[in-house]
Amino acid sequence: MLNFKPTLSDAVKALGIEGGWKVKEGKIVEWWAEETQPSDVEIEESLVKLQAEYDAKQYQRDRIYLPIGEQLDLQYWDKVNGTSKWQESISKVKSDHPKPTE
């Protein structure tokens, strides 16, 4: 899963070509790979596919939970004090950023 906006290099790599080209200003400016250079259409289709995968996971990037140490501390104090602050904090993140239905 990409955790960053896909680039032209990512699109070429997704086509199975790990190296042998140089990208400058968003264009392949030099190709020396032994593999046949993919067409601009193939590269664009690959980039569109990667972008769709990236966009589909936006809700995951938006779900910012407390660090695990803080969560464990909340759980401890909830148990000691009979409160539910940990559950409330997790529920808030989930309600603020619901998983999209497919």
C-alpha positions, 0 to 999 in steps of 0.5 A: 500500500502506498502511504504517499502520493504516487509518482511517475517512478512508482507507475513505471515500477508498478509495471515491473521495471525497477530501474533504468530510466531518469525522470525530470520534471514529471517526464522520463527524459532518459531510458537505458533499461534493458526492458522495452520502454512502456508507452505513455498510455501504459504509464498513465494507466498505471499512475491512474491505478496507483492514484485510485488505490491511494485515494481509496485508503484516505480514511486510513490516513485520516484515522489518527489514533493516540500512540499505543502507550497513551492508549494503554495508560488510558485503559489502565486508568479507565479500569482504576477509575471505572471510566471509558475514556479509551473507548470514547477516544477510539470511537471518536476517531472511528466516527470522525473518519468512517470506513467507506462502503464499497 
